[in-house]
């Protein structure tokens, strides 16, 4: 299975840090967020990684190179102007191929074991990892019912930014800037999204406060 790390966004909420540093290259406990992902992927058997870039793309290229320092092979999907999450994935589909592929947000930190990922089944098109709701998203995003992800439910969870997708999940979607959440919600209505709950360590590094908290946690 190939993996894609989303690294194109500017990270407005982490300015002024992200004025000079792409958000995935921000260091926590001496290591950049994206390096944690690359090492985790390599340790769980992934060999091929696609990284989409836009904001300060050259710094990501220069820092990570071809991936050999991390035990993986990196290809880059350069967007120029960021295409949002789904748009970035669609733009990278020629590199991702026809088999199911993993997508990971570049601005999260987690200790999830990628070898435990399930692929979409014969009746689904994606498989999402959900987590317990953090303070900044107390109402959650999705529910789980009999292994399927639902838009509503008695207990709501937060989408971790980790998912496995079939290429046909994005079929009939136009190219260009496109968010992912509306597509997921439509697929949930069609019972095409499976999921699992992960209760390990996970942080969405979306603010300076959360970055500092993670630094204390890992330091």
C-alpha positions as CSV (number, residue, x, y, z in Angstrom):
1,X,0.0,0.0,0.0
2,X,1.2,3.5,-0.8
3,X,0.9,6.4,1.6
4,X,0.2,10.1,1.1
5,X,1.1,12.8,3.6
6,X,-0.8,16.0,3.2
7,X,1.7,18.9,3.5
8,X,0.4,21.6,1.2
9,X,-1.4,24.0,3.5
10,X,0.0,27.2,4.9
11,X,-1.0,26.7,8.6
12,X,-2.6,30.1,9.2
13,X,-3.4,29.3,12.9
14,X,0.3,28.7,13.6
15,X,1.6,32.0,12.2
16,X,4.1,33.5,12.6
17,X,5.9,30.2,12.8
18,X,4.5,29.1,9.4
19,X,5.5,32.3,7.7
20,X,9.0,30.8,7.4
21,X,8.5,27.1,8.0
22,X,5.9,24.7,6.4
23,X,3.7,23.4,9.2
24,X,4.8,19.7,8.7
25,X,8.4,20.8,9.3
26,X,7.7,22.4,12.6
27,X,9.8,20.5,15.2
28,X,8.4,18.9,18.4
29,X,10.9,17.5,20.8
30,X,13.7,17.8,18.3
31,X,12.0,16.2,15.3
32,X,9.6,17.6,12.7
33,X,6.0,16.4,12.6
34,X,6.4,14.9,9.1
35,X,9.6,13.0,10.2
36,X,7.5,11.2,12.9
37,X,5.1,10.1,10.2
38,X,7.9,8.9,7.8
39,X,9.6,6.9,10.6
40,X,6.3,5.4,11.7
41,X,5.4,4.5,8.1
42,X,8.8,2.9,7.4
43,X,8.6,1.0,10.7
44,X,5.3,-0.5,9.7
45,X,6.3,-1.6,6.3
46,X,5.4,1.3,4.0
47,X,7.9,1.8,1.2
48,X,6.4,4.4,-1.1
49,X,5.2,7.8,0.1
50,X,3.7,10.7,-1.8
51,X,3.8,14.2,-0.3
52,X,1.7,17.0,-1.7
53,X,3.3,20.5,-1.4
54,X,2.4,24.1,-2.1
55,X,3.3,26.6,0.6
56,X,7.2,26.7,0.9
57,X,7.4,23.5,-1.1
58,X,11.1,23.8,-1.7
59,X,11.8,23.7,2.0
60,X,10.0,20.3,2.2
61,X,11.9,19.0,-0.8
62,X,15.2,20.2,0.6
63,X,14.6,18.7,4.1
64,X,13.2,15.3,3.1
65,X,14.9,14.7,-0.3
66,X,14.1,11.3,-1.8
67,X,13.2,9.8,1.5
68,X,16.2,7.4,1.7
69,X,17.2,8.9,5.1
70,X,13.9,7.6,6.5
71,X,13.8,4.2,4.8
72,X,11.1,5.2,2.2
73,X,10.9,6.5,-1.3
74,X,9.3,9.9,-1.6
75,X,7.5,11.3,-4.6
76,X,6.2,14.9,-4.6
77,X,2.9,16.2,-5.9
78,X,3.5,19.9,-6.3
79,X,0.3,22.0,-6.5
80,X,1.5,25.5,-6.8
81,X,-1.5,26.9,-5.0
82,X,-2.9,24.5,-2.4
83,X,-5.9,22.5,-3.7
84,X,-7.4,21.7,-0.3
85,X,-7.5,18.1,1.0
86,X,-9.6,16.3,-1.6
87,X,-8.2,18.4,-4.5
88,X,-4.7,17.5,-3.4
89,X,-5.5,13.8,-3.2
90,X,-7.2,13.9,-6.7
91,X,-4.2,15.7,-8.1
92,X,-1.9,12.9,-6.8
93,X,-4.0,10.0,-8.0
94,X,-1.7,9.2,-10.9
95,X,1.1,8.7,-8.4
96,X,-1.1,6.7,-6.0
97,X,-2.3,4.1,-8.5
98,X,-5.4,2.0,-8.4
99,X,-4.9,0.1,-5.2
100,X,-6.2,1.3,-1.8
101,X,-3.9,4.0,-0.3
102,X,-3.3,5.6,3.1
103,X,-3.7,9.4,3.6
104,X,-2.3,11.1,6.7
105,X,-2.6,14.7,7.6
106,X,0.9,16.2,7.9
107,X,-0.1,18.4,10.9
108,X,-1.1,15.7,13.4
109,X,1.1,13.7,15.8
110,X,0.1,10.2,16.8
111,X,1.5,6.9,17.8
112,X,-1.0,4.9,15.7
113,X,0.4,1.6,14.4
114,X,-0.2,1.8,10.6
115,X,0.1,-1.9,10.3
116,X,-3.2,-2.2,12.1
117,X,-5.0,-0.3,9.3
118,X,-7.9,-2.1,7.6
119,X,-8.6,-1.7,3.9
120,X,-12.0,-0.8,2.6
121,X,-14.1,-3.9,2.2
122,X,-15.9,-5.1,-0.9
123,X,-18.9,-2.9,-0.1
124,X,-17.1,0.3,1.0
125,X,-14.7,2.8,-0.5
126,X,-12.8,4.1,2.5
127,X,-11.8,3.3,6.0
128,X,-11.3,6.1,8.6
129,X,-9.6,6.2,11.9
130,X,-11.7,8.1,14.5
131,X,-10.5,9.3,17.9
132,X,-12.1,10.5,21.1
133,X,-13.0,14.2,21.0
134,X,-10.3,16.7,22.0
135,X,-11.2,19.9,23.8
136,X,-11.2,21.9,20.6
137,X,-13.8,19.6,18.9
138,X,-16.0,18.5,21.7
139,X,-19.0,17.8,19.5
140,X,-17.1,15.4,17.2
141,X,-17.4,14.8,13.5
142,X,-18.8,11.3,13.0
143,X,-20.4,8.3,14.7
144,X,-19.6,4.6,14.4
145,X,-22.4,2.0,14.0
146,X,-21.6,-1.7,13.3
147,X,-18.3,-0.8,11.8
148,X,-19.7,2.0,9.5
149,X,-19.0,5.7,9.9
150,X,-22.2,7.7,10.2
151,X,-22.8,11.5,10.1
152,X,-24.9,11.4,13.3
153,X,-25.2,9.1,16.3
154,X,-25.5,9.0,20.1
155,X,-21.7,9.1,20.5
156,X,-19.7,11.2,18.2
157,X,-16.0,11.0,17.5
158,X,-13.4,13.1,15.8
159,X,-11.9,12.2,12.4
160,X,-8.1,11.8,13.1
161,X,-6.9,12.8,9.6
162,X,-5.9,9.2,8.9
163,X,-7.8,7.2,6.3
164,X,-7.5,4.5,3.6
165,X,-9.2,5.2,0.3
166,X,-10.0,3.5,-2.9
167,X,-9.4,5.5,-6.0
168,X,-13.1,5.2,-6.8
169,X,-13.9,7.1,-3.7
170,X,-12.9,10.2,-5.7
171,X,-14.5,9.1,-9.0
172,X,-16.6,11.8,-10.7
173,X,-15.0,14.5,-8.6
174,X,-13.8,17.5,-10.6
175,X,-10.2,18.6,-10.3
176,X,-9.2,21.8,-8.6
177,X,-9.5,23.0,-5.0
178,X,-11.9,20.7,-3.2
179,X,-12.5,20.0,0.5
180,X,-12.7,16.4,1.7
181,X,-15.4,16.5,4.4
182,X,-18.4,17.0,2.1
183,X,-17.3,14.0,0.1
184,X,-16.9,11.8,3.2
185,X,-20.4,12.9,4.5
186,X,-22.0,12.0,1.2
187,X,-20.3,8.6,1.1
188,X,-21.4,8.0,4.7
189,X,-25.0,8.5,3.6
190,X,-24.4,5.8,1.1
191,X,-22.9,3.4,3.7
192,X,-19.6,3.4,1.8
193,X,-17.3,4.4,4.7
194,X,-16.1,2.0,7.4
195,X,-14.1,3.0,10.4
196,X,-12.5,2.1,13.7
197,X,-11.8,4.0,17.0
198,X,-8.3,4.6,18.1
199,X,-7.8,5.5,21.8
200,X,-4.1,6.0,21.8
201,X,-2.1,9.3,21.7
202,X,-3.2,11.7,19.0
203,X,-2.9,15.5,18.7
204,X,-4.0,17.9,16.0
205,X,-1.2,20.5,16.0
206,X,-3.5,23.3,14.9
207,X,-2.5,26.1,17.3
208,X,0.5,27.4,19.1
209,X,-1.1,26.3,22.4
210,X,-1.5,22.7,21.2
211,X,2.0,22.7,19.8
212,X,3.4,23.8,23.2
213,X,1.3,21.2,25.0
214,X,2.7,18.4,22.7
215,X,6.2,19.7,23.2
216,X,5.8,19.3,27.0
217,X,4.2,15.9,26.5
218,X,7.0,14.5,24.3
219,X,9.9,16.5,25.9
